[in-house]
Amino acid sequence: MADLQPMFKLVIRNTLKSDILKIYDNEREKVLKMTDKNGSRMAITTDLWTLSNKKRGFIVITVHFIDHTWTLQSRVLRFVYVPSSYTKDVLVEVLVDCFLEWNINRKLSTITVDNCSTNDAMIRLFLNKLDTSSFMFGRSMLQMRCAAHILNLIVQDELPLIGDGIKRIRDSVIYWTGSPKRRQQFEENARQLRVQCTKELVLDCKTHWNSTYLILSTALIYKDVFLHLAKRETFYTCLPYDYDWKLAKDICGRLKLFHSVTEFFSGRKYSITNIVVMAVAAILDPRYKMKLLEFYYPNIYGDNSDLEIEKIKKLCYNLLDEYGDIDESLVDNEGSSHIPASTSSPVAQMKFSSSSSKKHESARMEFNHFIDEGVLKRSKDFDILGWWKSNDLKYPTLQRITRDILAIPVTTVASESAFSTSGRLLSPHRSSTMSGNCTLQLILDDGESNEEDESCVTIVDD
């Protein structure tokens, strides 16, 4: 800093640290007010990441909800250090503490996690820790399995079968990206051959199957460049054979669909949901309603399709009954409340039963009218949240359901992005300040210097 501007006086570390914590406290208070004020249910995504030495890990917890302006919101609630023993008890303790701290334990809709046995055990234990009476769908739909992770498992299971077939292509990419000089030589030859592509050669990552698709699809574009360079560069000895390129083309054709679906699942600016909830979400989309189920279910369930469609209809009616029981006097002008009306006394129970019956009938009529009204013309620019925002008077109960359903994410991508996009691993560079008992305060205090010398710590990021 002195070389850039001799007159600038760098602040001391403790001042900088204090300012950072003040900013954190201020931002946390803003999010706390937002989540507390919001009346709709909230969906959670969470993921666990480990340091490269496998001895420490971090859990990130992200909340998703649609606010009173019908804007999809996502906020990181906690970024928590956990010890190396990632047991279900440790994971549940972190989740429960977070939900209680943020006062959202009675507003939960779903928790989206990776499809692994540890998470299954964690959810079962979690259900015994909190009052589940306010959960949507009772408690049966609390756990949502990350669709992107399931896709990853499917593709990763088959990739070893083609590993040897693409070795020469991978080795070629490694060779021509091995140094700035080689990369420059490759780019110059691509320009000479007038290859109409600006993509750079990229290496694949073993933990990300889609990077295999990217390395192959990019290499195929530059096939002629590799052939041209092989005639001029004597040290380049791993030129792929014709059948290597043929195999790569075939593989790319098969992986493209998975890549497209993964990209769609990874979207964060629009709502996506999965499993049974996806069927309900499709029904609540005015462009599809029951038409989508009636078209796809016969292909999925065959002769049992009618039975499966009836199950979804029944689920919708149960939701309508559940939301119809909400005391409208407790619903403020900024969101729906999910606290049922009091039925503690016998008289109240009789009134509640009579009132509930009427509300159930009204809500079901509302749903039937929505279904019978027909579907809207499909459009890529259709704003489903805007449509439901403008139809609150026409479909009040359905609107409250939609606001909760469409906030549920299909993947844990929102939580994963808190770390990096190159794998669930914090590299030695990212973890360079993690030593000893790794807590936030110790991380901040690590390498603490004397105030007199006004020196500051350097954190190297990759």
SULQUIUR-V421703 format. One record per residue. N is the residue number from 1. NEAR is the number of other C-alpha atoms within 12 Angstrom. Layout:
N,NEAR / N,NEAR
This chain:
1,12 / 2,9 / 3,8 / 4,9 / 5,9 / 6,9 / 7,9 / 8,10 / 9,13 / 10,18 / 11,18 / 12,20 / 13,25 / 14,25 / 15,17 / 16,19 / 17,22 / 18,17 / 19,15 / 20,15 / 21,17 / 22,14 / 23,14 / 24,17 / 25,14 / 26,14 / 27,17 / 28,21 / 29,17 / 30,17 / 31,25 / 32,26 / 33,16 / 34,29 / 35,37 / 36,28 / 37,26 / 38,34 / 39,32 / 40,45 / 41,42 / 42,45 / 43,49 / 44,45 / 45,43 / 46,46 / 47,42 / 48,45 / 49,36 / 50,32 / 51,30 / 52,21 / 53,19 / 54,21 / 55,23 / 56,29 / 57,33 / 58,38 / 59,37 / 60,35 / 61,41 / 62,41 / 63,41 / 64,49 / 65,45 / 66,42 / 67,30 / 68,31 / 69,21 / 70,32 / 71,24 / 72,32 / 73,33 / 74,33 / 75,32 / 76,32 / 77,37 / 78,32 / 79,26 / 80,30 / 81,30 / 82,32 / 83,24 / 84,22 / 85,18 / 86,26 / 87,21 / 88,23 / 89,22 / 90,27 / 91,36 / 92,31 / 93,25 / 94,32 / 95,42 / 96,29 / 97,22 / 98,27 / 99,32 / 100,21 / 101,19 / 102,31 / 103,24 / 104,37 / 105,33 / 106,28 / 107,37 / 108,44 / 109,41 / 110,48 / 111,48 / 112,44 / 113,43 / 114,33 / 115,27 / 116,21 / 117,14 / 118,22 / 119,30 / 120,24 / 121,21 / 122,31 / 123,36 / 124,23 / 125,22 / 126,29 / 127,28 / 128,17 / 129,20 / 130,25 / 131,19 / 132,24 / 133,22 / 134,26 / 135,32 / 136,36 / 137,30 / 138,20 / 139,23 / 140,21 / 141,29 / 142,35 / 143,41 / 144,38 / 145,35 / 146,38 / 147,31 / 148,39 / 149,32 / 150,26 / 151,30 / 152,29 / 153,21 / 154,18 / 155,30 / 156,26 / 157,15 / 158,16 / 159,26 / 160,16 / 161,14 / 162,24 / 163,24 / 164,16 / 165,25 / 166,37 / 167,27 / 168,28 / 169,42 / 170,37 / 171,28 / 172,37 / 173,37 / 174,23 / 175,29 / 176,36 / 177,23 / 178,20 / 179,13 / 180,12 / 181,13 / 182,22 / 183,22 / 184,17 / 185,23 / 186,36 / 187,27 / 188,19 / 189,26 / 190,28 / 191,17 / 192,15 / 193,20 / 194,15 / 195,22 / 196,14 / 197,18 / 198,14 / 199,17 / 200,22 / 201,37 / 202,27 / 203,30 / 204,28 / 205,20 / 206,20 / 207,20 / 208,28 / 209,35 / 210,39 / 211,31 / 212,38 / 213,37 / 214,32 / 215,36 / 216,44 / 217,37 / 218,31 / 219,42 / 220,35 / 221,27 / 222,33 / 223,32 / 224,24 / 225,34 / 226,38 / 227,28 / 228,21 / 229,30 / 230,23 / 231,15 / 232,15 / 233,20 / 234,11 / 235,14 / 236,24 / 237,20 / 238,24 / 239,33 / 240,31 / 241,21 / 242,19 / 243,15 / 244,27 / 245,30 / 246,20 / 247,26 / 248,36 / 249,27 / 250,20 / 251,31 / 252,31 / 253,19 / 254,21 / 255,30 / 256,24 / 257,17 / 258,30 / 259,27 / 260,20 / 261,22 / 262,29 / 263,19 / 264,22 / 265,30 / 266,29 / 267,21 / 268,27 / 269,22 / 270,29 / 271,36 / 272,38 / 273,40 / 274,33 / 275,25 / 276,29 / 277,36 / 278,29 / 279,32 / 280,38 / 281,37 / 282,34 / 283,35 / 284,40 / 285,38 / 286,36 / 287,25 / 288,28 / 289,33 / 290,32 / 291,23 / 292,23 / 293,31 / 294,26 / 295,18 / 296,19 / 297,23 / 298,18 / 299,15 / 300,15 / 301,16 / 302,15 / 303,12 / 304,15 / 305,19 / 306,21 / 307,17 / 308,23 / 309,30 / 310,18 / 311,19 / 312,28 / 313,29 / 314,19 / 315,26 / 316,40 / 317,29 / 318,24 / 319,32 / 320,36 / 321,32 / 322,33 / 323,40 / 324,40 / 325,34 / 326,31 / 327,23 / 328,23 / 329,16 / 330,18 / 331,25 / 332,16 / 333,17 / 334,21 / 335,32 / 336,36 / 337,35 / 338,36 / 339,26 / 340,25 / 341,25 / 342,19 / 343,20 / 344,12 / 345,11 / 346,11 / 347,12 / 348,15 / 349,15 / 350,15 / 351,18 / 352,24 / 353,20 / 354,16 / 355,22 / 356,28 / 357,19 / 358,17 / 359,26 / 360,27 / 361,21 / 362,25 / 363,33 / 364,31 / 365,24 / 366,28 / 367,35 / 368,23 / 369,18 / 370,29 / 371,26 / 372,17 / 373,17 / 374,17 / 375,21 / 376,20 / 377,13 / 378,14 / 379,12 / 380,8 / 381,11 / 382,16 / 383,22 / 384,32 / 385,33 / 386,23 / 387,23 / 388,32 / 389,26 / 390,16 / 391,21 / 392,24 / 393,13 / 394,21 / 395,30 / 396,31 / 397,41 / 398,42 / 399,40 / 400,41 / 401,43 / 402,43 / 403,45 / 404,49 / 405,43 / 406,44 / 407,44 / 408,52 / 409,50 / 410,46 / 411,46 / 412,46 / 413,39 / 414,38 / 415,39 / 416,36 / 417,28 / 418,31 / 419,32 / 420,20 / 421,20 / 422,21 / 423,25 / 424,29 / 425,30 / 426,30 / 427,25 / 428,20 / 429,17 / 430,20 / 431,28 / 432,23 / 433,28 / 434,32 / 435,21 / 436,18 / 437,18 / 438,25 / 439,21 / 440,20 / 441,20 / 442,16 / 443,21 / 444,26 / 445,24 / 446,24 / 447,21 / 448,22 / 449,17 / 450,14 / 451,13 / 452,12 / 453,12 / 454,17 / 455,20 / 456,24 / 457,21 / 458,16 / 459,17 / 460,13 / 461,14 / 462,13
